[in-house]
């Protein structure tokens, strides 16, 4: 990479940072992405088992949908949408009392019928998931089914999560597959964005500090080198953003300081198909098990192998405990696994009133040359990340092509 200093630096090479860089590039802004990890994607992380000829399992994000309008537009702009791969429709099961059960077995239909009118009678704003959905679906339904299902979606306790950040209605593209992945898994998407002509990237490099430097910023990397820029985008978790903002926007850093982060220990498993008796399924919603959720790779059949990702609360169970719990849920033994991998993920822990925090952050950033994006603004979905990145880049540079 040339040592020429870019006009714009994006710190963070997950989908938030890469989509921000894409929008800046479309606006004609020379942009460099700096990422601590040696790969692009962040939570869009497809793990390929080298010992199994590259058979892959998603370690983080698991699916894209035709309601992801901003992401789809990026895929069109980089000529990648035609690689979208249909996912076979599978059903989820509950994991309760040490057994796989049907979703309907936990439903209280009379309570649901009586409660549903309340779901549409009031807005989500300012309400927690437990308050909004407990009232609108029924307390027993929330306890026995929907609460565990929401916990599975966000891989953390959902009760105090802001209701407006859990699901946001988005228009669907009828010309795009309803649910899709990519031939090599979702990692194909950030890799393609990062590889587009004109975008500079620096992977495997952490950022030590940021300081004001004349009309712009000085970015000091952990390897002792320095980059300078006029505009800056932070696409990092909130606890990292606090430290980086501290030297350039104390007001913004103060707003972000109380946004939490949770650690997730993800166990990835691959089995020879004949080694498993469990029927094909989309995954498991854990009601009372040690794992938060499990997602299978049965949506994209392989002639020889099956794969699974089990997500556990961080630092609560050892590797052997996680492996034993997952194998129990799959009616198998650890020694039957063809390959095993452990991955650590970090997710924002949003709480009621989060919208007011983001409004305060936006006021602190208004009119300045710093943008902040990530999976802790509108919600944790891929599209939520891209939507925030687009809004921030348009604030800095205007709408691109």
ABEGO torsion letter per residue (X at the ends): XBABBBABBBBEABAAAAAAAAAAAAAGBBBBBBBABABBGEABBBBBBAAAGGBBBBABBABBBAABAAAAAAAAAAGAAAABBBBBBBBBBBBBGGBBBBAAAABBAAAAAAAAAAAAABBABGBBAAAAAAAAAEAAAAAAAAAAAAAAAAGBBAAABBAAAABBBBBBBAABBABBBBAAEAAAAAAAAAABBGBBBBBGBBBABBBBBEABBBBBBAAGBBBBBABBBBBBBAAAAAAAAAAABAAAAAAAAABBBBBBBBBBBBBBAAABABBBBAEBBBAABABABBBBAAABBBAABBBBBBBBBBGABBAAAAAAAAAAAAGBBAAABABBBBBBBBBBBBBBGAAAAAAAAAAAABGBABBBBEAABAEABAAAAAAAAAAAAAAAAEBBX
